[in-house]
Amino acid sequence: MQMITQMLATDLDGTLVGDEKHLKDLLTYYEGLQKKVTLVYVTGRHRESALELIKEANIPMPSILISDVGTGIYIGNDLKPDEEWELLMKKNWNPEAIKKIASHYPTIVPQKLPDESRISYTAQEDEGSVEKLKQELLQANIPHKFIFSSGRDIDILPEASGKGSALTYVIEKYVEDQASILIAGDSGNDEEMISLGYPSVIVANAQPELIAIQDHPQLFRATKNCAGGIHEAWLHFYDN
């Protein structure tokens, strides 16, 4: 694919999707620009679930899809897996060891996923067990990345994964050095990519754990929800 010169890298649920009027306004605005804004969707959903949402919300297909909290990267019109990233995700990944430890916690319930490229759970109002699981995995020296978001969702990922790591890989491989970039998110699993230092926006309806993160010079805190906040931020950074 051609190198990207303008890019919106955005989470889906509660960020790009969630406010139909503002979403329509944002897409209409992008269609009116002289230079194409390449869409990169960065979601916690797995590939098929993301495609269902894209169809349901009637939003454009992305040029790049980052799925499973940064575990999968899919490229181009047919969203083929990035094989180099796929190999990296398999390095030191031991889902059986993680599942064995997590089974000690009855209030931490496995989520149904199509494969084991990541392991995800729902915590049933028991953040004490979430912390104990986090510590037990560290003590077991199992390579992984642990993300807790929205007060309930636990994602345990390959250590090189995460939305920030995956987006950094995409930027280095597919984006021009002087490109206009905006990164958008609304929850804790977006913190890593929001904190990369690129122009970024936290939408007004964001979860408390993301609102609480430290500012950086390129971080914009929107006053509008979902796509309205993205539109507000794009105008803030790039409406010359």
Buried (B, 14 or more C-beta within 10 A) or exposed (E): EEEBBBBBBBBBBBBBBBBEEBBEBBBEBBEEEEEBBBBBBBBBBBBEBBBEBBEEBEBEBBBBBBBBBBBBBBBEEEBEBBEEBEEBBEEEBBBEBBBEBBEEBEBBEEEEBEEEBBBBBEBEEBEEBBEBBBEBBEEEEBBBBBBBBBBBBBBBBBBBBBBBBBBBBBBEBBBBEEBBBBBBBBBBBBBBBBBBEBBBBBBBBBBEBBEEBEEEEBBBBBEBBBBBBBBBBBEEBBEE
